Amino acid sequence: MSENQSLFKALADPTRRQILKALKNGSMNAGDLSELFPISKGSLSHHFNLLKKADLVKTRRNGQQIIYSLNTSVFEDVTTLLLDLFKAGENAEDGEQNEI
């Protein structure tokens, strides 16, 4: 799976988007994050793994705890990617409009 496919797959799920929103306010450990979601720890771990695979979150160990934080550099890359996609779409639409 390509880097962009992993990214869009990670962003496609509402639970993963909620995890990212929760991390927007700062780093959190896995236990604190699990209290925010009414799903099993196994399911939450799956979501964390997909977010890590897409490089949207960074992790670090603090003793027994895993601390999650946003990887802000990836969000800058995503913003650039999306702007490029929509800019390209606008140019194509402009060209079509000019031909009509």
MDTraj code that builds the backbone (N, CA, C; nanometers):
import mdtraj as md
import numpy as np

residues = "MET SER GLU ASN GLN SER LEU PHE LYS ALA LEU ALA ASP PRO THR ARG ARG GLN ILE LEU LYS ALA LEU LYS ASN GLY SER MET ASN ALA GLY ASP LEU SER GLU LEU PHE PRO ILE SER LYS GLY SER LEU SER HIS HIS PHE ASN LEU LEU LYS LYS ALA ASP LEU VAL LYS THR ARG ARG ASN GLY GLN GLN ILE ILE TYR SER LEU ASN THR SER VAL PHE GLU ASP VAL THR THR LEU LEU LEU ASP LEU PHE LYS ALA GLY GLU ASN ALA GLU ASP GLY GLU GLN ASN GLU ILE".split()
xyz = np.array([
    [0.0851, -0.1175, 0.0000],
    [0.0000, 0.0000, 0.0000],
    [0.0895, 0.1236, 0.0000],
    [0.0585, 0.2196, -0.0872],
    [0.1407, 0.3399, -0.0964],
    [0.1210, 0.4283, 0.0265],
    [0.2122, 0.5224, 0.0407],
    [0.2061, 0.6152, 0.1543],
    [0.0744, 0.6928, 0.1547],
    [0.0331, 0.7422, 0.0383],
    [-0.0917, 0.8182, 0.0305],
    [-0.2126, 0.7302, 0.0590],
    [-0.2095, 0.6039, 0.0143],
    [-0.3207, 0.5136, 0.0425],
    [-0.3330, 0.4892, 0.1918],
    [-0.2216, 0.4695, 0.2609],
    [-0.2238, 0.4504, 0.4063],
    [-0.2798, 0.5739, 0.4747],
    [-0.2405, 0.6889, 0.4266],
    [-0.2862, 0.8146, 0.4832],
    [-0.4372, 0.8299, 0.4685],
    [-0.4871, 0.8106, 0.3471],
    [-0.6306, 0.8285, 0.3245],
    [-0.7126, 0.7201, 0.3941],
    [-0.6587, 0.5987, 0.4026],
    [-0.7278, 0.4928, 0.4763],
    [-0.7390, 0.5311, 0.6236],
    [-0.6322, 0.5848, 0.6790],
    [-0.6340, 0.6248, 0.8199],
    [-0.7343, 0.7379, 0.8438],
    [-0.7404, 0.8321, 0.7528],
    [-0.8307, 0.9464, 0.7696],
    [-0.9765, 0.9133, 0.7379],
    [-1.0009, 0.8031, 0.6693],
    [-1.1364, 0.7679, 0.6271],
    [-1.2257, 0.7257, 0.7434],
    [-1.1679, 0.6788, 0.8516],
    [-1.2470, 0.6246, 0.9620],
    [-1.2787, 0.7324, 1.0653],
    [-1.4057, 0.7458, 1.1060],
    [-1.4432, 0.8497, 1.2026],
    [-1.3753, 0.8334, 1.3396],
    [-1.3542, 0.7104, 1.3831],
    [-1.2879, 0.6904, 1.5126],
    [-1.1447, 0.7413, 1.5074],
    [-1.0754, 0.7139, 1.3981],
    [-0.9376, 0.7612, 1.3859],
    [-0.9331, 0.9129, 1.3767],
    [-1.0305, 0.9726, 1.3103],
    [-1.0354, 1.1195, 1.3052],
    [-1.0612, 1.1765, 1.4445],
    [-1.1434, 1.1093, 1.5244],
    [-1.1684, 1.1544, 1.6621],
    [-1.0421, 1.1418, 1.7469],
    [-0.9646, 1.0369, 1.7261],
    [-0.8373, 1.0215, 1.7983],
    [-0.7459, 1.1390, 1.7644],
    [-0.7373, 1.1721, 1.6364],
    [-0.6534, 1.2840, 1.5947],
    [-0.7016, 1.4151, 1.6557],
    [-0.8333, 1.4351, 1.6619],
    [-0.8876, 1.5561, 1.7244],
    [-0.8523, 1.5613, 1.8720],
    [-0.8590, 1.4472, 1.9400],
    [-0.8246, 1.4430, 2.0818],
    [-0.6778, 1.4796, 2.1021],
    [-0.5921, 1.4360, 2.0106],
    [-0.4487, 1.4633, 2.0222],
    [-0.4130, 1.6063, 1.9819],
    [-0.5069, 1.6751, 1.9197],
    [-0.4838, 1.8131, 1.8789],
    [-0.4518, 1.9005, 2.0006],
    [-0.5070, 1.8638, 2.1154],
    [-0.4870, 1.9414, 2.2376],
    [-0.3593, 1.9042, 2.3119],
    [-0.2880, 1.8039, 2.2627],
    [-0.1632, 1.7637, 2.3257],
    [-0.1513, 1.6133, 2.3346],
    [-0.0343, 1.5687, 2.3727],
    [-0.0051, 1.4257, 2.3830],
    [-0.0924, 1.3597, 2.4892],
    [-0.1237, 1.2329, 2.4654],
    [-0.2039, 1.1554, 2.5612],
    [-0.1513, 1.0129, 2.5637],
    [-0.1666, 0.9482, 2.6787],
    [-0.1280, 0.8075, 2.6837],
    [-0.2440, 0.7214, 2.6359],
    [-0.2136, 0.5976, 2.6049],
    [-0.3127, 0.5061, 2.5480],
    [-0.4309, 0.4863, 2.6420],
    [-0.4048, 0.4805, 2.7714],
    [-0.5130, 0.4620, 2.8685],
    [-0.6106, 0.5778, 2.8683],
    [-0.5587, 0.6999, 2.8670],
    [-0.6460, 0.8174, 2.8634],
    [-0.7267, 0.8226, 2.7347],
    [-0.6626, 0.7886, 2.6239],
    [-0.7346, 0.7855, 2.4962],
    [-0.8440, 0.6793, 2.4974],
    [-0.8151, 0.5635, 2.5570],
    [-0.9141, 0.4549, 2.5573],
    [-1.0391, 0.4933, 2.6357],
    [-1.0267, 0.5825, 2.7322],
    [-1.1434, 0.6271, 2.8092],
    [-1.2391, 0.7124, 2.7252],
    [-1.1891, 0.7664, 2.6159],
    [-1.2717, 0.8520, 2.5300],
    [-1.3563, 0.7742, 2.4296],
    [-1.3259, 0.6447, 2.4134],
    [-1.3908, 0.5671, 2.3081],
    [-1.4523, 0.4396, 2.3648],
    [-1.5789, 0.4154, 2.3345],
    [-1.6484, 0.2960, 2.3863],
    [-1.6215, 0.1713, 2.3010],
    [-1.4931, 0.1433, 2.2776],
    [-1.4566, 0.0261, 2.1988],
    [-1.3508, -0.0529, 2.2754],
    [-1.3301, -0.1757, 2.2343],
    [-1.2337, -0.2617, 2.3036],
    [-1.0912, -0.2085, 2.2852],
    [-1.0052, -0.2460, 2.3775],
    [-0.8647, -0.2052, 2.3680],
    [-0.7997, -0.2626, 2.2419],
    [-0.8419, -0.3813, 2.2001],
    [-0.7904, -0.4406, 2.0774],
    [-0.8271, -0.3587, 1.9551],
    [-0.9525, -0.3138, 1.9496],
    [-0.9968, -0.2300, 1.8373],
    [-0.9231, -0.0964, 1.8375],
    [-0.9067, -0.0400, 1.9557],
    [-0.8361, 0.0874, 1.9662],
    [-0.6896, 0.0709, 1.9236],
    [-0.6295, -0.0397, 1.9612],
    [-0.4921, -0.0685, 1.9211],
    [-0.4809, -0.0765, 1.7692],
    [-0.5803, -0.1364, 1.7052],
    [-0.5834, -0.1440, 1.5587],
    [-0.5853, -0.0029, 1.4985],
    [-0.6687, 0.0850, 1.5544],
    [-0.6753, 0.2231, 1.5064],
    [-0.5407, 0.2934, 1.5254],
    [-0.4787, 0.2738, 1.6417],
    [-0.3478, 0.3345, 1.6676],
    [-0.2450, 0.2862, 1.5648],
    [-0.2472, 0.1575, 1.5356],
    [-0.1506, 0.1011, 1.4398],
    [-0.1669, 0.1608, 1.3007],
    [-0.2911, 0.1801, 1.2574],
    [-0.3140, 0.2403, 1.1256],
    [-0.2707, 0.3866, 1.1238],
    [-0.2929, 0.4581, 1.2332],
    [-0.2485, 0.5970, 1.2416],
    [-0.0958, 0.6054, 1.2410],
    [-0.0313, 0.5106, 1.3092],
    [0.1157, 0.5080, 1.3091],
    [0.1687, 0.4719, 1.1703],
    [0.1047, 0.3748, 1.1055],
    [0.1474, 0.3330, 0.9710],
    [0.1378, 0.4497, 0.8724],
    [0.0363, 0.5319, 0.8884],
    [0.0191, 0.6489, 0.8024],
    [0.1070, 0.7651, 0.8475],
    [0.1792, 0.7451, 0.9561],
    [0.2715, 0.8454, 1.0116],
    [0.1980, 0.9703, 1.0622],
    [0.0709, 0.9539, 1.0974],
    [-0.0066, 1.0662, 1.1497],
    [0.0171, 1.0885, 1.2983],
    [0.0599, 0.9835, 1.3680],
    [0.0907, 0.9968, 1.5103],
    [0.2311, 0.9436, 1.5375],
    [0.2908, 0.9994, 1.6404],
    [0.4203, 0.9525, 1.6883],
    [0.3970, 0.8904, 1.8260],
    [0.4801, 0.7954, 1.8614],
    [0.4692, 0.7330, 1.9928],
    [0.6034, 0.7385, 2.0637],
    [0.5944, 0.7400, 2.1950],
    [0.7140, 0.7268, 2.2775],
    [0.6738, 0.6531, 2.4039],
    [0.7677, 0.5824, 2.4593],
    [0.7431, 0.5082, 2.5831],
    [0.7814, 0.5938, 2.7024],
    [0.6972, 0.5870, 2.8039],
    [0.7249, 0.6501, 2.9319],
    [0.6986, 0.5429, 3.0373],
    [0.8000, 0.4626, 3.0667],
    [0.7809, 0.3488, 3.1562],
    [0.6913, 0.2465, 3.0901],
    [0.5801, 0.2141, 3.1546],
    [0.4831, 0.1174, 3.1007],
    [0.3869, 0.1802, 3.0001],
    [0.3838, 0.3123, 2.9948],
    [0.2849, 0.3803, 2.9113],
    [0.3398, 0.4124, 2.7726],
    [0.2476, 0.4127, 2.6769],
    [0.2790, 0.4610, 2.5422],
    [0.2100, 0.5955, 2.5276],
    [0.2873, 0.6955, 2.4930],
    [0.2354, 0.8311, 2.4765],
    [0.2210, 0.8583, 2.3270],
    [0.1027, 0.9048, 2.2870],
    [0.0734, 0.9360, 2.1472],
    [0.0695, 1.0868, 2.1286],
    [0.1212, 1.1324, 2.0157],
    [0.1131, 1.2738, 1.9799],
    [0.0992, 1.2854, 1.8289],
    [0.0487, 1.3994, 1.7850],
    [0.0332, 1.4232, 1.6414],
    [0.1686, 1.4432, 1.5761],
    [0.1822, 1.3937, 1.4566],
    [0.3006, 1.4199, 1.3751],
    [0.2647, 1.5364, 1.2839],
    [0.2899, 1.6571, 1.3309],
    [0.2428, 1.7761, 1.2603],
    [0.3067, 1.7926, 1.1231],
    [0.4271, 1.7419, 1.1020],
    [0.4897, 1.7571, 0.9707],
    [0.4105, 1.6831, 0.8633],
    [0.3486, 1.5713, 0.8992],
    [0.2672, 1.4975, 0.8027],
    [0.1419, 1.5774, 0.7676],
    [0.0851, 1.6476, 0.8655],
    [-0.0334, 1.7280, 0.8366],
    [-0.0005, 1.8411, 0.7401],
    [0.1197, 1.8946, 0.7484],
    [0.1619, 1.9953, 0.6513],
    [0.1702, 1.9326, 0.5119],
    [0.2227, 1.8112, 0.5042],
    [0.2313, 1.7408, 0.3754],
    [0.0924, 1.7106, 0.3198],
    [-0.0004, 1.6697, 0.4066],
    [-0.1376, 1.6396, 0.3646],
    [-0.2038, 1.7657, 0.3115],
    [-0.1850, 1.8763, 0.3803],
    [-0.2431, 2.0028, 0.3360],
    [-0.1922, 2.0390, 0.1969],
    [-0.0628, 2.0245, 0.1763],
    [-0.0040, 2.0526, 0.0452],
    [-0.0612, 1.9593, -0.0614],
    [-0.0711, 1.8312, -0.0287],
    [-0.1261, 1.7329, -0.1221],
    [-0.2692, 1.7688, -0.1610],
    [-0.3524, 1.8003, -0.0617],
    [-0.4920, 1.8334, -0.0905],
    [-0.5044, 1.9626, -0.1703],
    [-0.4245, 2.0610, -0.1357],
    [-0.4287, 2.1860, -0.2119],
    [-0.3872, 2.1627, -0.3566],
    [-0.2851, 2.0800, -0.3763],
    [-0.2424, 2.0473, -0.5126],
    [-0.3519, 1.9743, -0.5893],
    [-0.4211, 1.8813, -0.5217],
    [-0.5290, 1.8073, -0.5882],
    [-0.6409, 1.9009, -0.6319],
    [-0.6816, 1.9898, -0.5410],
    [-0.7927, 2.0782, -0.5737],
    [-0.7512, 2.1879, -0.6704],
    [-0.6286, 2.2311, -0.6613],
    [-0.5788, 2.3299, -0.7567],
    [-0.5762, 2.2694, -0.8967],
    [-0.5315, 2.1461, -0.9066],
    [-0.5308, 2.0775, -1.0359],
    [-0.6730, 2.0629, -1.0887],
    [-0.7674, 2.0327, -1.0001],
    [-0.9076, 2.0205, -1.0393],
    [-0.9642, 2.1519, -1.0887],
    [-0.9275, 2.2615, -1.0223],
    [-0.9741, 2.3931, -1.0649],
    [-0.9204, 2.4270, -1.2027],
    [-0.7935, 2.3957, -1.2277],
    [-0.7347, 2.4231, -1.3582],
    [-0.8038, 2.3436, -1.4667],
    [-0.8386, 2.2177, -1.4388],
    [-0.9076, 2.1353, -1.5371],
    [-1.0463, 2.1924, -1.5647],
    [-1.1160, 2.2359, -1.4577],
    [-1.2481, 2.2936, -1.4756],
    [-1.2398, 2.4227, -1.5562],
    [-1.1382, 2.5052, -1.5268],
    [-1.1209, 2.6310, -1.6009],
    [-1.1001, 2.6017, -1.7498],
    [-1.0213, 2.4995, -1.7785],
    [-0.9965, 2.4628, -1.9173],
    [-1.1220, 2.4166, -1.9856],
    [-1.2042, 2.3378, -1.9147],
    [-1.3289, 2.2910, -1.9727],
    [-1.4248, 2.4072, -1.9972],
    [-1.4278, 2.5012, -1.9032],
    [-1.5175, 2.6145, -1.9176],
    [-1.4751, 2.7007, -2.0364],
    [-1.3452, 2.7137, -2.0563],
    [-1.2970, 2.7939, -2.1666],
    [-1.3292, 2.7311, -2.3012],
    [-1.3408, 2.5978, -2.3050],
    [-1.3682, 2.5308, -2.4311],
    [-1.5157, 2.5353, -2.4685],
    [-1.6013, 2.5630, -2.3723],
    [-1.7460, 2.5615, -2.3987],
    [-1.7889, 2.6838, -2.4737],
])
top = md.Topology()
chain = top.add_chain()
for i, resn in enumerate(residues, 1):
    res = top.add_residue(resn, chain, resSeq=i)
    for name in ("N", "CA", "C"):
        top.add_atom(name, md.element.get_by_symbol(name[0]), res)
traj = md.Trajectory(xyz[None], top)
